[in-house]
Amino acid sequence: MRPILLQGHERSLTQIKYNREGDLLFTCSKDHVINVWYSHNGERLGTYEGHNGSVWSVDVDSKSEFLVSGAADNTMRLWQVSTGKCLYTWEFDTAVRRVAFSEDDKQVIQITEQRMGFQGAIRIFNINQQDQTNQSAQPLYEFNPVGSKVTVIAFAKDPTTIVTGHESGKLSLWDVRKGEEILTKERAHNDFITDMQFSPDRSYLITSSKDKSAKLHETKNLTPLKTYPTETPLNSAAIAPLRPYVLLGGGQEAMSVTTTSARQGKFETRFWHKVFEEEVGRVKGHFGPINTIAVHPSGRSYASGGEDGFVRVHHFDENYFRSRPYGDLGEVED
């Protein structure tokens, strides 16, 4: 499974996203830049320039028409995917840590940091798809969660409901119309929730955490379904279509990383059987912690972005699809 190495960022990756068809891969980084690539061969298609700080999060709508990004320059930006033009910029008091489109593409949700005396806030904006440069500066809904800071956020299947993951390890369901928590799992994790990704039908989701585990939860009531423990903090987790696997990525913090720990395999993408909760394989390659993982919508490839500034795209070999669902994938090396 020889990877395609994408070298278009000068600093560590923060998030990567496939579009719905899977032919495009969007990557963002602490170098202020967003890149878009052809996922099948790793050719860079274009760059979205304009942010003046680390770009923490990106998302693309289902038609690959609009891209939304959030950054440390206290802005959220709406881009035209095909031209790279920035259509609109929202400005806030603190950094925008996470952005996401609703399933119908009509709304964008985001969270801003709790910092410098400002409360962390959840905001939902309507997207004007007809007059693209004329967006409302005022959110449709805005509320300030109390207690533990929100770290990840996304719409559930119903656009009036959202799911949030928190610094304390809490997982919550919210009614956006009332700005109220419907349901809370205080100890979904024992530490900072770093990533949250949904199954294709949004009926269940996976979370990763600094507590060295990833967990599968039912979306409707946040019931924990499965747990995947590791020996290192996790930064990202994704669900693989077609096959019964989940992919986990992470590693030690950069300040505690040594060449010895790199050789010991702390920076591998780990494959776990989704149902049996058994680790079935690892893929090496990165020279630092894996910060973000995304699986192609077809389930035939995946991409990982690391602290080393590289994006690695892996197209699965045929034996990945022929292997028994409970069999061992083994260890893959470059």
C-alpha positions in Angstrom: 0.0 0.0 0.0 2.5 2.6 -1.3 1.3 6.1 -0.2 1.1 9.3 -2.2 3.0 12.0 -0.3 1.4 15.5 -0.5 3.9 18.2 0.2 2.1 21.5 0.2 2.2 22.7 3.8 5.1 24.2 5.8 3.7 23.5 9.2 1.6 20.8 10.9 -1.8 19.8 9.5 -4.9 20.6 11.5 -7.8 19.0 9.4 -8.3 17.2 6.1 -11.6 16.6 4.4 -12.8 14.7 1.3 -15.7 16.1 -0.8 -18.8 14.0 -1.2 -17.6 12.3 -4.4 -14.1 11.8 -3.0 -12.3 13.2 -6.0 -11.1 16.2 -4.1 -9.1 16.4 -0.8 -9.0 19.7 1.2 -6.2 20.2 3.7 -5.6 23.0 6.2 -2.6 23.8 8.4 -0.9 26.1 10.9 0.8 27.8 7.9 -2.4 29.9 7.2 -3.0 28.0 3.9 -5.8 25.7 2.6 -4.9 23.4 -0.3 -7.1 21.3 -2.5 -5.8 18.2 -4.2 -6.9 15.5 -6.7 -7.3 12.5 -4.3 -6.5 9.8 -6.9 -3.0 11.1 -7.8 -2.1 13.8 -5.2 -1.8 16.6 -7.8 -2.4 20.0 -6.2 -5.4 21.7 -7.8 -5.3 25.1 -6.0 -4.8 27.1 -2.9 -7.1 29.3 -0.8 -5.2 32.2 0.6 -6.4 34.9 2.9 -6.2 33.8 6.5 -3.7 35.4 8.7 -3.4 32.7 11.3 -3.4 29.0 11.7 -6.4 27.5 9.9 -8.0 25.1 12.4 -10.9 23.7 10.4 -12.4 23.3 7.0 -15.6 21.7 5.5 -17.0 21.5 2.0 -20.6 21.3 1.0 -22.2 18.3 -0.8 -22.0 19.9 -4.3 -18.4 21.0 -3.9 -19.5 24.5 -4.5 -18.6 26.2 -1.2 -15.8 25.7 1.3 -16.0 27.1 4.8 -12.9 27.6 7.1 -12.2 28.8 10.6 -8.9 30.2 11.8 -6.8 31.7 14.6 -7.2 35.1 13.0 -10.7 35.3 14.6 -12.4 34.8 11.2 -14.6 32.3 9.4 -14.5 32.5 5.6 -16.7 31.3 2.8 -14.9 30.3 -0.4 -15.9 29.4 -3.9 -14.4 26.0 -4.4 -13.9 26.3 -8.2 -12.2 29.7 -8.3 -10.6 30.0 -4.8 -12.4 33.3 -4.4 -13.2 34.4 -0.8 -16.9 35.2 -0.9 -17.5 36.4 2.6 -15.6 36.9 5.9 -17.2 36.7 9.4 -15.2 38.3 12.2 -15.3 37.4 15.9 -13.5 38.2 19.2 -11.6 34.9 19.4 -10.3 32.1 17.2 -12.7 29.8 15.3 -11.8 26.3 16.2 -14.3 24.2 14.3 -16.7 24.6 11.3 -19.2 22.3 9.6 -22.0 22.4 7.1 -25.4 21.0 7.7 -26.4 17.9 5.7 -28.6 20.1 3.4 -25.8 22.7 2.9 -28.1 25.5 4.1 -26.3 26.2 7.3 -22.9 26.4 8.8 -22.1 25.8 12.5 -18.9 27.0 14.3 -17.4 27.4 17.7 -15.2 30.2 18.9 -12.6 29.9 21.7 -13.1 30.9 25.3 -10.2 33.3 25.7 -9.2 36.8 26.8 -12.3 37.3 28.8 -14.6 36.3 26.0 -17.0 33.3 26.4 -16.8 30.5 24.0 -19.8 30.6 21.7 -21.7 28.3 19.3 -23.1 30.0 16.3 -25.2 28.8 13.3 -25.4 30.9 10.2 -27.7 30.6 7.2 -25.8 30.4 3.9 -27.2 32.5 1.1 -26.5 30.3 -1.9 -28.1 32.7 -4.5 -26.3 35.9 -3.6 -23.1 34.4 -2.5 -21.2 37.5 -1.4 -24.2 38.8 0.5 -24.2 36.7 3.7 -25.7 37.7 7.0 -23.2 38.9 9.6 -25.7 37.9 12.3 -26.1 34.3 13.3 -29.4 32.5 13.1 -28.7 31.0 16.5 -26.1 31.9 19.1 -25.5 30.5 22.6 -22.7 30.2 25.2 -22.2 26.8 26.7 -21.2 27.0 30.4 -18.7 24.7 32.0 -16.2 22.7 30.0 -15.0 24.2 26.7 -16.4 22.8 23.5 -13.7 21.3 21.3 -15.6 19.7 18.4 -19.1 20.2 17.0 -21.3 19.0 14.2 -24.9 18.8 13.1 -26.7 15.5 13.9 -29.1 14.0 11.3 -31.8 16.5 12.2 -30.4 20.1 11.6 -32.1 21.3 14.7 -29.9 19.1 16.8 -26.1 19.3 17.2 -23.5 17.2 19.0 -20.6 18.7 21.0 -17.5 17.2 22.4 -15.8 19.0 25.3 -12.4 19.5 26.9 -13.5 17.5 30.0 -14.5 14.5 27.9 -18.2 15.4 28.0 -20.4 14.6 25.0 -23.7 16.6 24.6 -26.8 16.8 22.4 -28.3 20.3 21.9 -31.6 21.7 20.6 -30.3 24.7 18.6 -33.6 26.5 18.6 -33.6 26.8 22.4 -29.8 26.8 22.9 -30.3 24.0 25.5 -28.6 20.7 26.2 -31.0 17.8 25.6 -28.7 15.1 26.8 -25.3 15.0 28.3 -22.8 12.2 28.9 -20.4 13.7 31.4 -17.8 11.0 31.2 -18.0 9.9 27.6 -14.2 10.2 27.8 -11.8 10.9 30.7 -10.0 13.8 28.9 -10.1 16.3 26.0 -12.2 15.1 23.0 -10.0 15.8 19.9 -12.2 14.7 17.0 -15.7 13.6 16.1 -16.8 12.0 12.8 -20.1 10.5 11.8 -21.2 7.4 9.9 -22.6 8.1 6.4 -26.2 8.1 7.7 -25.2 10.0 10.9 -26.8 7.3 13.1 -23.6 6.8 15.0 -20.4 8.6 15.5 -16.8 8.1 16.7 -14.8 10.3 19.0 -11.1 10.3 19.8 -9.6 11.7 23.0 -6.4 12.5 24.8 -7.4 9.8 27.3 -5.8 7.3 24.7 -9.1 5.9 23.5 -11.6 6.2 20.8 -15.3 5.4 21.2 -18.3 4.7 19.1 -21.6 6.3 20.2 -25.2 6.2 19.0 -26.2 9.7 17.8 -29.8 9.7 19.1 -29.0 9.1 22.7 -25.2 9.1 22.9 -25.2 5.5 24.1 -21.6 4.2 24.1 -21.3 1.2 21.7 -17.6 0.3 21.4 -14.3 1.3 22.9 -10.9 1.2 21.2 -8.0 1.7 23.8 -4.5 2.6 22.7 -1.2 3.5 24.5 -0.9 7.0 23.1 -3.2 10.1 23.1 -5.4 10.2 20.0 -6.0 13.2 17.8 -8.4 11.8 15.2 -10.7 8.8 14.4 -12.6 7.9 11.3 -15.1 5.2 10.3 -14.3 3.2 7.2 -17.2 2.5 4.7 -17.4 -1.0 3.0 -15.3 -2.7 5.7 -16.0 -3.1 9.5 -13.0 -1.0 10.6 -12.3 2.3 12.3 -9.0 4.2 11.8 -7.3 5.9 14.7 -4.4 8.4 14.7 -2.4 10.3 17.3 0.9 10.1 19.1 2.8 11.8 21.9 2.9 15.6 22.1 5.6 17.2 20.0 7.6 18.4 23.0 8.0 14.8 24.3 8.7 13.2 21.0 12.1 11.6 20.3 13.6 9.7 17.4 13.4 6.6 19.6 9.6 7.0 20.0 9.2 7.5 16.3 11.0 4.3 15.6 8.9 2.5 18.2 5.8 3.2 16.0 4.0 5.9 18.0 2.9 7.6 14.8 1.0 4.9 13.1 -2.6 4.8 11.7 -4.2 2.1 13.7 -7.0 -0.1 12.2 -9.5 -1.6 14.7 -12.3 -3.9 14.0 -15.4 -1.9 14.6 -17.5 -4.6 16.1 -15.0 -7.0 17.8 -12.9 -4.1 19.3 -9.7 -5.7 18.3 -6.7 -4.0 16.6 -6.1 -5.6 13.2 -3.3 -3.6 11.6 -1.1 -0.5 11.6 0.3 1.8 8.8 3.5 3.6 9.4 4.9 6.7 7.7 4.6 9.9 9.6 7.5 11.4 11.5 5.3 13.1 14.1 1.9 12.7 15.7 -1.0 12.2 13.3 -3.3 15.1 13.8 -6.2 14.3 11.4 -7.5 11.3 9.4 -10.2 11.1 6.7 -11.5 8.1 4.8 -12.6 8.4 1.1 -16.4 8.2 0.9 -16.1 5.0 -1.2 -13.9 3.4 1.5 -11.2 2.6 -1.1 -8.5 5.0 0.3 -7.8 7.2 3.3 -5.6 10.2 4.0 -3.7 11.3 7.2 -2.2 14.6 8.1 0.6 15.0 10.6 2.6 17.2 12.8 5.4 16.7 10.3 3.5 18.9 7.7 2.9 16.0 5.3 -0.4 14.5 4.0 -0.2 10.8 3.1 -2.9 9.3 0.8 -3.1 5.5 0.9 -5.1 3.5 -1.7 -6.1 0.2 -0.2 -4.7 -3.0 -1.9 -7.2 -5.6 -3.1 -6.3 -7.9 -0.1 -7.9 -5.2 2.2 -11.2 -6.0 0.6 -10.7 -9.8 0.3 -9.5 -10.3 3.9 -11.9 -11.8 6.3 -13.7 -9.2 8.4 -12.1 -10.6 11.6 -8.7 -11.4 10.0 -5.4 -9.7 10.6 -4.4 -7.0 8.2 -0.8 -7.2 9.5 1.6 -4.3 9.7 2.2 -2.2 6.6 5.4 -0.3 6.0 6.6 2.0 3.3 
